Amino acid sequence: MKKSIIYLFFLANAFISCENKDDTLFEETADARLNAALASYEKQLIEAPDGWNAVIYPGGGGSYGFYLKFDDQNRVVMYSDFSEESAGTSKESSYRLKAMQTPALIFDTYSYLHVLSDPDPDVNGGDAGEGFKSDFEFNIFPDSVKADVITLVGRKNQSKLVLRKATAAQAAAYANGDMAKSLLFNNISKYLTYFKRVTLGGVTYEIGINQDSRQAKITWMDGANPKSHSTKYYFSSAGLTFDSPLVNGSQTITGFSNITWNANSVQLGVTAAGLTGAVVGAVRPLVIDLEAPRRWWQDPIESGGDWRTRDAFHINGVDDALKVKTLTSGEGVYAFYVYQPGLNASYDLFGPVFFEDGQYSINYWYAPNRPRFTSDGRVIFTEYGTQGAVPATGPAADAKNALYEPSGYYLVQTSETTYDMVGAKDAKTWISWQ
C-alpha cells in the first residue's frame, strides 16, 4: 500500500510538471486564442465580397439551397430555395459568433434557416415539435474551414451547413430572382403521369423526383444494361443542382439549368451537360424493377413493420384524390392509411388508421388476398374479405376499389425505406409508401 501511495505521489508531480510545462507552449491564454479564432472566422465570412452559396442538410433528411451575405454589423441577408417567396425575396436577420464548447456561428433572429427548424407543421410541413430536424446554431471546427469552403455542424441535430464562396455573377443572379426561376422545375409534379423522361444527346433519361425528401433518381439504358443514379438535390441561382453528378460516358450531368415551363402544354424545358431537352410523360417505367413488388411486400414481414401513407392515392394530378383525410370513425380523426403484408397465411390488411384518446386504432379494414406477382414486374391485388363495419361508399370504399384495379401496380423503390406504387393502367394513379 505504501508503495502505491509513493507511486501516485510521483505520478501526480509528473502531471503537474507536464501541465506547467504545457502552459509555456502558448504565449496567449486559451480564452485569447478562442477569441482570436472567432475574429478570424468572422473576418472570413464578412470579407467574401459576393457572399456565400450555401447548402444545408437537415438531420431529418433532404438538402436545401441558400445564399448568405454577412456584414460587419452582425447582419446577414439570405435567400432560400424552400419556397418561391424565399427564393425571390431576400430576408435580413442577425447572426453572431460565440465561444461555446467550440466556436459557433449562431443565427439568433428568425430567418429562412429557422423555417426548416420551425416546430409548427403548418409552417414547413415537417413533424410537429421538430420540423425537419434542422439547426440554426452551428459548431465551427478548424479543420473544416478552408479558404473558399466552410463546413459547419449543427449543435442540436447535427445538420451539415456547407458554405462556398460565391462569385459576383452568382450574387447578381440571386438578386435578379434566378433562384426563384429555378423552382419552375417543381412544376414536374403537374405532369399527370408518374413517369417522366428527357432525351439528351440521344440518351433517354427517366427522371424520378421526390420533392419531400429532395431526392432524385435518374434511370437510363446503356445498351442492354439498365443504369441508375440516385442523389440529393437542391436549387441555386443556376438551377437544380445534384449533390453528386451523374456520369454517363462523355456526359456529366450536374443538374438541370435554363429551366422553362409552359403551362398550356404542361412541359418543362431543361439544359443538362450542355444539351437541351423537353421533359415528357410516359405510362410505364423505362427500366422495370422486376423484383421490387415482391421486395415491397416481403420487407415488412421480415422486419415486423408495415407501409403507411398520409395522402393515399394521387390520381390525375390531385393529391389525396379520394379525400381519405376527411374520414372519421366515432370520435377518431384520420391519421394515415396502412398496408400490412402477411397479416395471416391468406390475406393482408389495408385500411385507415384513426387517432382517438391519445392512441391509434384500426376500427375497420379491407382484407386483400396475398397479392399476385407477375413476370413483367407488376403486383395485382384482389379481394378476400373485410373486417368491421366497412363503409359501402365514400373515400374508404373508393380507396379499396382503386387498390383492386385489375391492371395492378408497378413498384418503384425511391429510397431504402420508401416505395411508390404506380398504376400500370396509365401511370396516372399512385401511392407513396413509407
C-alpha positions as CSV (number, residue, x, y, z in Angstrom):
1,M,0.0,0.0,0.0
2,K,2.8,2.4,0.8
3,K,4.5,1.7,-2.4
4,S,1.2,2.6,-4.3
5,I,0.9,5.9,-2.4
6,I,4.5,6.8,-3.2
7,Y,4.0,5.9,-6.8
8,L,0.9,8.0,-7.0
9,F,2.7,10.9,-5.4
10,F,5.5,10.9,-8.0
11,L,2.9,10.4,-10.8
12,A,0.9,13.4,-9.6
13,N,4.0,15.5,-9.5
14,A,4.8,14.4,-13.1
15,F,1.4,15.5,-14.2
16,I,1.8,18.9,-12.5
17,S,5.2,19.3,-14.1
18,C,3.8,18.5,-17.5
19,E,0.9,20.9,-17.0
20,N,3.2,23.7,-16.0
21,K,5.4,22.9,-19.0
22,D,2.4,22.9,-21.4
23,D,1.4,26.4,-20.3
24,T,4.7,27.7,-21.5
25,L,4.0,26.5,-25.1
26,F,1.5,29.3,-25.7
27,E,2.1,33.0,-25.4
28,E,-1.7,33.6,-25.0
29,T,-4.4,32.2,-22.8
30,A,-7.0,29.7,-24.1
31,D,-9.6,32.5,-24.0
32,A,-7.4,34.8,-26.0
33,R,-6.8,32.1,-28.6
34,L,-10.5,31.3,-28.8
35,N,-11.4,35.0,-29.3
36,A,-8.8,35.3,-32.0
37,A,-10.3,32.3,-33.8
38,L,-13.8,33.8,-33.6
39,A,-12.5,37.1,-35.0
40,S,-10.7,35.2,-37.8
41,Y,-13.9,33.3,-38.8
42,E,-16.0,36.4,-38.7
43,K,-13.4,38.2,-40.9
44,Q,-13.6,35.4,-43.4
45,L,-17.4,35.5,-43.5
46,I,-17.5,39.2,-43.9
47,E,-14.7,39.6,-46.4
48,A,-16.3,37.3,-49.0
49,P,-17.2,40.3,-51.3
50,D,-20.0,38.4,-53.1
51,G,-21.3,36.3,-50.2
52,W,-21.7,32.6,-50.0
53,N,-23.5,29.8,-51.8
54,A,-24.8,27.5,-49.1
55,V,-26.4,24.1,-48.8
56,I,-27.9,22.7,-45.5
57,Y,-28.5,19.0,-45.0
58,P,-31.0,18.8,-42.1
59,G,-30.8,16.0,-39.6
60,G,-34.2,14.9,-40.8
61,G,-33.0,14.4,-44.4
62,G,-33.1,16.4,-47.6
63,S,-31.0,19.2,-48.8
64,Y,-31.8,22.9,-49.3
65,G,-30.0,25.7,-51.1
66,F,-29.3,29.1,-49.6
67,Y,-27.4,32.3,-50.4
68,L,-25.9,34.2,-47.4
69,K,-24.2,37.7,-47.3
70,F,-22.7,38.7,-44.0
71,D,-21.7,42.2,-42.9
72,D,-19.6,43.7,-40.1
73,Q,-22.7,44.8,-38.2
74,N,-23.8,41.2,-37.3
75,R,-26.4,41.3,-40.1
76,V,-26.9,38.6,-42.7
77,V,-29.0,38.8,-45.9
78,M,-30.2,35.5,-47.3
79,Y,-32.3,33.7,-50.0
80,S,-33.6,30.1,-49.6
81,D,-34.9,27.6,-52.1
82,F,-37.6,26.4,-49.6
83,S,-40.4,28.4,-51.4
84,E,-40.9,30.8,-54.3
85,E,-41.2,33.7,-51.8
86,S,-37.9,32.8,-50.0
87,A,-36.1,32.2,-53.3
88,G,-37.2,35.5,-54.8
89,T,-37.2,37.9,-51.8
90,S,-34.2,38.4,-49.6
91,K,-34.6,38.4,-45.8
92,E,-32.3,40.2,-43.4
93,S,-31.7,38.9,-39.9
94,S,-28.9,38.8,-37.3
95,Y,-26.0,36.5,-36.6
96,R,-23.1,36.3,-34.1
97,L,-20.1,34.2,-33.4
98,K,-19.8,32.9,-29.9
99,A,-17.5,30.8,-27.8
100,M,-19.4,27.7,-26.8
101,Q,-17.7,24.3,-26.3
102,T,-16.3,25.2,-29.7
103,P,-16.5,28.4,-31.7
104,A,-20.1,28.6,-33.0
105,L,-22.0,30.6,-35.7
106,I,-25.4,31.4,-34.4
107,F,-28.3,32.8,-36.4
108,D,-30.1,34.5,-33.5
109,T,-33.2,36.0,-35.0
110,Y,-35.8,34.3,-37.1
111,S,-34.6,33.7,-40.7
112,Y,-35.1,31.5,-43.6
113,L,-32.8,29.0,-41.9
114,H,-35.2,28.9,-39.0
115,V,-38.1,27.8,-41.2
116,L,-36.6,24.3,-41.6
117,S,-36.4,24.1,-37.8
118,D,-39.9,25.5,-37.0
119,P,-41.9,23.1,-34.8
120,D,-45.2,24.2,-36.4
121,P,-46.0,21.8,-39.3
122,D,-48.2,24.5,-40.8
123,V,-45.0,26.5,-41.4
124,N,-42.9,23.9,-43.2
125,G,-44.9,20.6,-43.4
126,G,-42.4,18.9,-41.1
127,D,-43.0,16.9,-38.0
128,A,-44.8,18.6,-35.1
129,G,-42.4,19.8,-32.5
130,E,-39.2,19.4,-34.6
131,G,-39.8,20.4,-38.2
132,F,-37.1,18.9,-40.4
133,K,-34.7,18.5,-37.5
134,S,-32.5,21.3,-38.9
135,D,-30.3,23.8,-37.0
136,F,-29.6,27.5,-36.7
137,E,-26.7,27.2,-34.3
138,F,-23.5,25.6,-35.8
139,N,-20.2,24.5,-34.4
140,I,-17.1,25.5,-36.3
141,F,-14.2,23.1,-36.4
142,P,-10.8,24.4,-37.6
143,D,-10.1,21.5,-39.9
144,S,-13.4,22.3,-41.8
145,V,-12.5,25.9,-42.5
146,K,-10.8,26.4,-45.9
147,A,-10.2,29.5,-48.0
148,D,-13.3,29.1,-50.2
149,V,-15.3,26.4,-48.4
150,I,-16.5,26.3,-44.8
151,T,-18.3,23.2,-43.4
152,L,-20.3,23.6,-40.1
153,V,-22.2,21.1,-38.0
154,G,-25.5,21.8,-36.2
155,R,-25.3,21.9,-32.4
156,K,-28.6,20.1,-31.8
157,N,-29.5,17.9,-34.8
158,Q,-26.0,17.6,-36.4
159,S,-27.2,19.2,-39.6
160,K,-24.4,20.0,-42.0
161,L,-24.1,23.5,-43.5
162,V,-21.7,24.0,-46.3
163,L,-20.7,27.5,-47.4
164,R,-18.9,28.1,-50.7
165,K,-17.7,31.5,-51.7
166,A,-19.9,33.0,-54.4
167,T,-18.9,34.9,-57.5
168,A,-20.1,38.4,-58.5
169,A,-22.2,36.8,-61.2
170,Q,-23.8,34.4,-58.8
171,A,-24.6,37.2,-56.3
172,A,-26.2,39.2,-59.1
173,A,-28.3,36.2,-60.2
174,Y,-29.8,35.7,-56.7
175,A,-30.7,39.4,-56.6
176,N,-32.3,39.1,-60.1
177,G,-34.5,36.2,-58.9
178,D,-32.8,33.4,-60.7
179,M,-33.2,31.0,-57.7
180,A,-37.0,31.6,-57.9
181,K,-36.8,30.8,-61.7
182,S,-35.0,27.5,-60.8
183,L,-38.1,26.4,-58.8
184,L,-40.0,26.2,-62.0
185,F,-38.7,22.7,-62.0
186,N,-41.1,21.8,-59.2
187,N,-43.8,22.0,-61.9
188,I,-42.7,18.5,-62.8
189,S,-45.3,17.4,-60.2
190,K,-48.0,18.8,-62.6
191,Y,-47.5,16.0,-65.1
192,L,-50.4,13.6,-64.9
193,T,-48.2,10.5,-65.4
194,Y,-45.8,9.3,-62.8
195,F,-43.0,8.6,-65.2
196,K,-41.2,11.5,-66.8
197,R,-38.3,11.4,-69.3
198,V,-35.9,13.7,-71.1
199,T,-33.7,12.8,-74.1
200,L,-30.2,14.4,-74.1
201,G,-27.7,13.7,-76.9
202,G,-29.5,10.6,-78.0
203,V,-29.8,9.2,-74.4
204,T,-33.2,9.0,-72.8
205,Y,-33.2,9.5,-69.0
206,E,-36.1,8.8,-66.7
207,I,-36.4,11.4,-64.0
208,G,-37.7,10.4,-60.6
209,I,-38.1,13.3,-58.2
210,N,-39.2,13.0,-54.6
211,Q,-39.9,16.6,-53.7
212,D,-40.4,15.8,-50.0
213,S,-37.0,14.2,-49.4
214,R,-35.2,16.2,-52.1
215,Q,-34.0,13.0,-53.7
216,A,-33.6,12.4,-57.4
217,K,-33.2,9.0,-59.2
218,I,-32.2,9.1,-62.8
219,T,-32.5,5.9,-64.8
220,W,-31.3,5.1,-68.4
221,M,-30.2,2.2,-70.6
222,D,-26.6,1.7,-71.5
223,G,-27.1,-0.6,-74.5
224,A,-28.9,-3.5,-73.0
225,N,-27.8,-2.7,-69.5
226,P,-30.0,-0.6,-67.1
227,K,-28.3,2.1,-65.2
228,S,-29.4,4.4,-62.4
229,H,-28.0,7.3,-60.3
230,S,-29.5,8.5,-57.0
231,T,-28.6,11.8,-55.5
232,K,-29.9,14.5,-53.2
233,Y,-30.6,17.8,-54.9
234,Y,-31.1,21.5,-54.1
235,F,-31.8,24.7,-56.0
236,S,-29.4,27.6,-56.6
237,S,-29.3,30.6,-58.9
238,A,-28.1,28.3,-61.7
239,G,-31.0,25.8,-61.5
240,L,-31.5,22.4,-59.9
241,T,-28.1,21.0,-58.7
242,F,-27.3,17.4,-58.0
243,D,-25.4,16.8,-54.8
244,S,-23.4,14.2,-56.7
245,P,-23.1,14.4,-60.5
246,L,-24.3,11.7,-62.9
247,V,-21.5,10.5,-65.2
248,N,-22.6,8.5,-68.3
249,G,-19.6,8.1,-70.7
250,S,-18.8,11.6,-72.1
251,Q,-21.9,13.1,-70.4
252,T,-21.6,14.6,-67.0
253,I,-24.9,15.9,-65.6
254,T,-24.6,18.1,-62.6
255,G,-28.3,19.0,-62.6
256,F,-30.7,21.0,-64.8
257,S,-30.4,24.6,-65.8
258,N,-32.2,27.1,-68.1
259,I,-35.4,25.7,-66.8
260,T,-38.6,26.8,-68.6
261,W,-42.2,26.0,-68.0
262,N,-45.1,26.0,-70.5
263,A,-48.3,25.8,-68.5
264,N,-50.5,25.4,-71.6
265,S,-48.7,22.3,-72.9
266,V,-47.6,21.2,-69.4
267,Q,-44.0,20.9,-70.4
268,L,-40.6,21.6,-68.8
269,G,-37.6,22.6,-70.8
270,V,-34.2,21.9,-69.3
271,T,-30.5,22.0,-70.2
272,A,-28.0,19.4,-68.9
273,A,-24.5,18.6,-69.9
274,G,-24.7,21.5,-72.4
275,L,-27.7,19.8,-74.1
276,T,-31.3,21.0,-74.3
277,G,-34.4,18.7,-73.9
278,A,-38.0,18.7,-73.1
279,V,-39.5,16.6,-70.3
280,V,-42.3,14.3,-71.5
281,G,-44.6,11.9,-69.7
282,A,-44.6,8.1,-70.0
283,V,-47.1,5.4,-69.0
284,R,-44.6,2.7,-67.9
285,P,-41.1,2.6,-66.4
286,L,-38.1,2.9,-68.8
287,V,-36.5,0.2,-66.7
288,I,-38.8,-2.1,-64.8
289,D,-37.5,-3.4,-61.4
290,L,-39.0,-6.9,-61.7
291,E,-38.3,-7.8,-58.1
292,A,-39.5,-4.5,-56.5
293,P,-43.1,-5.7,-55.9
294,R,-42.0,-8.8,-54.0
295,R,-39.4,-6.8,-52.0
296,W,-42.1,-4.2,-51.1
297,W,-44.4,-7.0,-49.9
298,Q,-41.8,-9.1,-48.1
299,D,-39.7,-6.5,-46.3
300,P,-42.4,-5.6,-43.6
301,I,-42.9,-9.3,-42.9
302,E,-39.3,-9.8,-42.2
303,S,-38.9,-6.5,-40.2
304,G,-42.3,-6.7,-38.4
305,G,-43.3,-3.4,-39.9
306,D,-46.0,-2.1,-42.3
307,W,-46.4,0.5,-45.0
308,R,-48.0,3.9,-44.4
309,T,-49.2,6.8,-46.4
310,R,-50.8,10.1,-45.4
311,D,-52.4,11.0,-48.8
312,A,-53.2,7.5,-50.0
313,F,-54.0,7.8,-53.8
314,H,-52.7,10.6,-56.0
315,I,-54.9,10.5,-59.2
316,N,-54.8,12.6,-62.3
317,G,-52.6,15.3,-60.7
318,V,-54.5,15.5,-57.4
319,D,-53.1,14.6,-54.0
320,D,-55.5,12.7,-51.8
321,A,-57.8,12.5,-54.8
322,L,-60.2,10.2,-52.9
323,K,-60.3,12.6,-49.9
324,V,-59.3,10.0,-47.3
325,K,-58.2,12.7,-45.0
326,T,-61.9,13.6,-44.4
327,L,-62.5,10.1,-42.9
328,T,-63.7,9.9,-39.3
329,S,-64.7,6.9,-37.1
330,G,-66.7,7.8,-34.0
331,E,-64.6,10.4,-32.2
332,G,-61.5,9.3,-34.0
333,V,-59.9,11.5,-36.7
334,Y,-58.0,10.3,-39.7
335,A,-54.2,9.7,-39.1
336,F,-52.9,7.7,-42.1
337,Y,-53.6,4.7,-44.4
338,V,-51.8,1.4,-43.7
339,Y,-50.9,-1.7,-45.7
340,Q,-49.8,-4.7,-43.6
341,P,-48.5,-7.6,-45.7
342,G,-48.8,-11.1,-44.4
343,L,-51.4,-10.5,-41.7
344,N,-52.0,-14.2,-41.8
345,A,-51.5,-17.1,-44.3
346,S,-54.4,-16.0,-46.5
347,Y,-54.7,-12.2,-46.6
348,D,-53.2,-8.8,-45.9
349,L,-54.6,-5.6,-44.2
350,F,-55.5,-2.4,-46.0
351,G,-57.3,0.5,-44.3
352,P,-57.4,3.8,-42.5
353,V,-55.9,4.4,-39.1
354,F,-57.6,6.8,-36.7
355,F,-56.3,8.8,-33.7
356,E,-58.5,8.9,-30.6
357,D,-57.8,9.4,-26.9
358,G,-54.1,9.6,-27.4
359,Q,-53.7,6.4,-29.4
360,Y,-54.0,4.9,-32.9
361,S,-56.8,2.5,-33.8
362,I,-57.9,0.5,-36.8
363,N,-61.7,0.3,-36.5
364,Y,-62.3,-1.4,-39.8
365,W,-60.3,-2.6,-42.7
366,Y,-60.2,-4.4,-46.0
367,A,-58.5,-7.8,-46.5
368,P,-56.8,-8.3,-49.8
369,N,-55.7,-11.7,-50.8
370,R,-52.0,-12.2,-50.7
371,P,-51.0,-10.4,-53.9
372,R,-50.1,-12.0,-57.2
373,F,-46.7,-11.0,-58.7
374,T,-46.5,-11.0,-62.5
375,S,-43.4,-11.9,-64.6
376,D,-43.5,-8.4,-66.1
377,G,-43.0,-6.6,-62.7
378,R,-46.5,-5.9,-61.5
379,V,-48.4,-6.6,-58.3
380,I,-52.1,-7.4,-58.5
381,F,-54.5,-7.1,-55.5
382,T,-57.8,-9.0,-55.3
383,E,-60.5,-9.0,-52.6
384,Y,-60.6,-11.7,-49.8
385,G,-63.0,-10.0,-47.4
386,T,-63.5,-7.2,-44.9
387,Q,-63.3,-6.7,-41.1
388,G,-65.6,-4.5,-39.1
389,A,-68.2,-2.1,-40.4
390,V,-66.6,-1.0,-43.6
391,P,-68.3,1.8,-45.5
392,A,-70.1,0.8,-48.6
393,T,-69.5,4.2,-50.2
394,G,-67.2,7.2,-49.7
395,P,-63.4,7.6,-49.5
396,A,-62.6,4.3,-47.9
397,A,-64.6,2.3,-50.4
398,D,-63.1,4.3,-53.2
399,A,-59.6,3.5,-51.9
400,K,-60.4,-0.2,-51.8
401,N,-61.7,-0.1,-55.4
402,A,-58.5,1.7,-56.5
403,L,-56.3,-0.9,-54.8
404,Y,-58.1,-3.7,-56.6
405,E,-57.6,-2.2,-60.1
406,P,-57.2,-5.3,-62.3
407,S,-54.1,-3.9,-64.2
408,G,-52.2,-3.8,-60.9
409,Y,-49.2,-1.7,-60.0
410,Y,-45.5,-1.2,-60.6
411,L,-43.3,-0.6,-57.6
412,V,-40.6,2.0,-57.7
413,Q,-38.1,1.9,-54.8
414,T,-37.3,5.6,-54.1
415,S,-35.0,5.0,-51.1
416,E,-34.0,2.3,-48.7
417,T,-37.3,2.8,-46.8
418,T,-39.8,4.2,-49.3
419,Y,-41.6,2.9,-52.4
420,D,-44.0,4.4,-54.9
421,M,-46.8,2.1,-56.1
422,V,-47.8,3.2,-59.6
423,G,-50.9,2.1,-61.5
424,A,-50.0,0.0,-64.5
425,K,-53.2,1.1,-66.4
426,D,-52.0,4.6,-67.3
427,A,-49.4,5.7,-64.6
428,K,-51.8,8.4,-63.5
429,T,-52.6,6.8,-60.1
430,W,-50.0,6.2,-57.4
431,I,-49.4,5.9,-53.7
432,S,-46.1,6.8,-51.9
433,W,-45.4,4.3,-49.1
434,Q,-43.0,4.8,-46.3
